[in-house]
Amino acid sequence: MPDDGSTRREGQIPTNLRLLLVLEHVARSGVAVKPSEMVETLGLPKPTIHRLMHTAEAEGFLQRDLDGRAYGPGPRLRLLAANTMSSEHLRTARLAILKNVAEEIGETCNLATPDREGMTYLDRVETKWPLRIQLPIGTQVPFHCTASGKMYLSTLRAKVLDGFLSAASLADRTPKTITDPERLRAELAQIRSQGYSTDDEEFMTGMAAVAVPVPDSQGRLLATLSVHAPVQRHTLEDLKRFLDVLMTSAEDLSLLHEV
């Protein structure tokens, strides 16, 4: 059976496979999907598609977009993706890459993935220094004032970013936090241009960070790789000297998840 999303007749798709194909298509699309698009892609009747998507929504695998008609990944599908990324064989290879980064830079490095309310730390390797900033695996941090979060925001489509900037509470975590939507928009444009993002004591006083994207096989942001340090040891400019290390390692991480 082809897995490239080509149109199929309903009779060709086993009943117990249909919902999985719906979820696969939504995850692969990278944007909210309308049921009418699924009818064309999968070749299933419209009532069948609506029933499958309603079921997935009720169980938390899909959730409606702001327009009320399209669907995107729900909390259970996002958790499934994170758990899949954390499967033992992948995590072993991933941690080896993170360990090399942490040892070469001498500071804590993190792998984070976007969630609905912020970036969630999926994996990390701690610095050996006794003075360290503790942000354990599973910690969720804001989008607007962290290097990983701003990296993610910079990849959003213009319409989605507009919606975020008009609705989000850009709370000031430190005196350096960017709380003005237009200032943040300008910084995100710069991040898109330069290919990396920074946190200059915007999330936590005394901490600087740099992040780069980890793309998936279609070039979309899968995760972010970042390094953070107390400014007593490394200023932001110090950390930017390691961008080549981060970008090379991000490419290696991306290759682990190619399918």
N, C-alpha and C positions, 0 to 999 in steps of 0.2 A: 504493500500500500504506500503511495507517495506521501511524503511528509513535508512537502513544500507549500502547502496551503492551496493547492489546485482544487478546482471544483470537483465534487463527487456527487453521485446520485445517492439519495437517502438509503436505498437498499444496500449500498456498498459499505456502509459504516455500521458496524455492530452497535447495538443499543448501548452496551456498557462502555463504549469508547467515545460516544458523542460529547459528553460533558468534558472529558479530558481534552478533546480537540478544541472545544470552545475556550477553555482556560488557556490552552497553549497559544491560541490565536491572539487572545487579549494580551497575554504576557509578551508575545513577540512583537505586537504592534507598537508598543511604546507610547501610545496615546489612547484616550478613551475610545471605545468602539461601540457603534450603534448596531442593534440587532439586524437591521436591513443589510449592513455590510457582511454580517456573518452568513446570511441567507445566500448571498452571491458567492462567498468564499467556500463555504462548506457544502452548498447545494442541498441544504435541509429546508423543509417547509418553515415558513415564518412562525406558525404556532409552536412548532417544536423548538426553534431557537429561543423564543420568548419563554417557554416553559423551563428550558435548561438554564437560561440566564437568571430567571426569577429564583430557581432553586439554589443556584450558586450564590446569589445575593443573600438569600435567607440564611444560608449556612456560613456566610462571612468570607467566601472565596472571591466574590466580586462586590463592588460597590458602585453606586450610581455617580456619575459626574455631576457637575453643578447644573448642567442643562436638564437633568432629570431623565434624559433619553439614552445617553451613552454610558458605558460601563468600563471601569478600570479595575486593577487588582485590589482585592479587599485585604483585610488584615491577615486572614488565614493563608491566603495565597502568598503574601509577602513573607510571612513566617515560614512557609514551606520553602520558598526560595532561599531564605537565610539558612535554614537547616540543611538544605541541599548543599549550599556552599560550604557549610561546616562539616560535611561528611569527612570521615577520618582520613581517607587517602588524599583528598584535596587539602585538608587542613595541614597535614604533615608537610607537604610541599610548600604550602603558603607560609607556614611558620618558618621554614628554612630561609625563604626569601626575606621575610621581615627581620629575622635574626641577623642576616648579613647587613641589612640596612642599619639596624640599631647599633651593630658593632662598628660599622664604618663611620657613622656619624657620631656615635657615642651618646645618643639620646633616645628616648622612647619613640617608637614608631607605631602607627595605628592604621588599621583598615576599617573604614566605616561605610555603611550603606544608608541610603535615604529611606526614611519612613514618613508617615503622614505629618508628624509634628516636629521632626528634627532628624539629625543624623545619629545612627546607632552604631556603637563600636562593636564590630564583629570579631576582630582579633587585634592583639597588640603584643609587642615585646618590650619589656621595660628596660630602661637604662640601668647600669650597675651603680650609678651614683647614689649615695644615701639621700641626697636632696632630690626629690622627684615629685611630680604632680600626679596624683592618683585619680585616674578615670578608668575604672574597671570595664571589662567586656560587658556589654549590655547597657552601658551608660548611654543616655540620649542627650545630645547637646543641640542648642538652637541652630537654625539655618543662618540667621543674619549676622552673627558675630563670631563665627568660627571659620577657620580656613576650609575645613571639609564642607561645611554647610554652604558657604559662599561659592565654592567650586560647583556644588550641585545646582544652586540657583542660577549660575551663569549658563547652564545647559538647557534651561527651560525655554519653551517656545514663548514668543513675545506675549501672546494672549494669556498664557498661564502665569507668566511672571507678573503681568499687569494685575491679574487677580490676586496674586500673593501680596504684592506691595500695597494694594488698596485695602486688604483685609487683615494682614498680619499685624500683630502687636510687636513693634520693634523695640523691645524693652532694653533699657540701658543697663548692661551688666557691669560696666566700668565707665570711667569718664571718657574713654576712647571709643566706646561702642557707637557705630553709625546708626542713628535712629531716624534720620531723614530719608524718606523713600527715594528721592531723586539723587541724593548722594550715593545711596546704595546702588541704585540703577547704574550710575556712572562707573562705580567700582566694578560691578559685574561685567560691564562692557569691556573694561580693561582686562579683567580676568579672561574673558573669552579670547581677547587678542593675544595675551601673553602665554596662555596655557597653564597657568598655575595661580594659586590664591594664597593669601596671607592672613594672619591674625596678629595684629600688632597690639597685644594686651587689650583686645576688644572683648574677649570672653572672660578672661581672668587677669586681674592685675598681677604683673610679674611674670606672665607667660607669653611667649611668642611661638608661632607655628607657621608651617608652610605645607600646602597640600597640592597634589597633582591628581588628575583623573586616571582611573583604571577602566578602560573601555571594554565593552563586550564585542562579540564578533561582528556586530553591525555598526560599531563605532559609537554606540550610545554609552552614557556613563553607567557602569556597573557598580563601582565603588570608588572611594577615594583613598589614596595612600598619603599619610601625613606624618610629620615629625614635629614634636613640640618640646620646649625646654624652658627652664627658668631663665629670665633675662640676665641673671647674675652670671650664668655660664655662656649663654649664646644670645646675642641680640638677633633681631629679625634679619639683619644684613648678613650675619654669620650663617644663619640657617639657609639663606638663599644660595650660598656657595655650594650647597649639596643638592641643588636641583637636578643636576645630571644623574646623580645616584638615584634619586627618587624616580625620575622619569624612566630610567632603564629598568628599575625594579617593577614599576607599574606595568611596563610592557611584558615583563616575565609573568607577572600575576595574571595579566589578561590572557596570555597563552594557555594558562592552566584551565581556563573556563571556555575555551573555544570548542565548538561542537561542529 
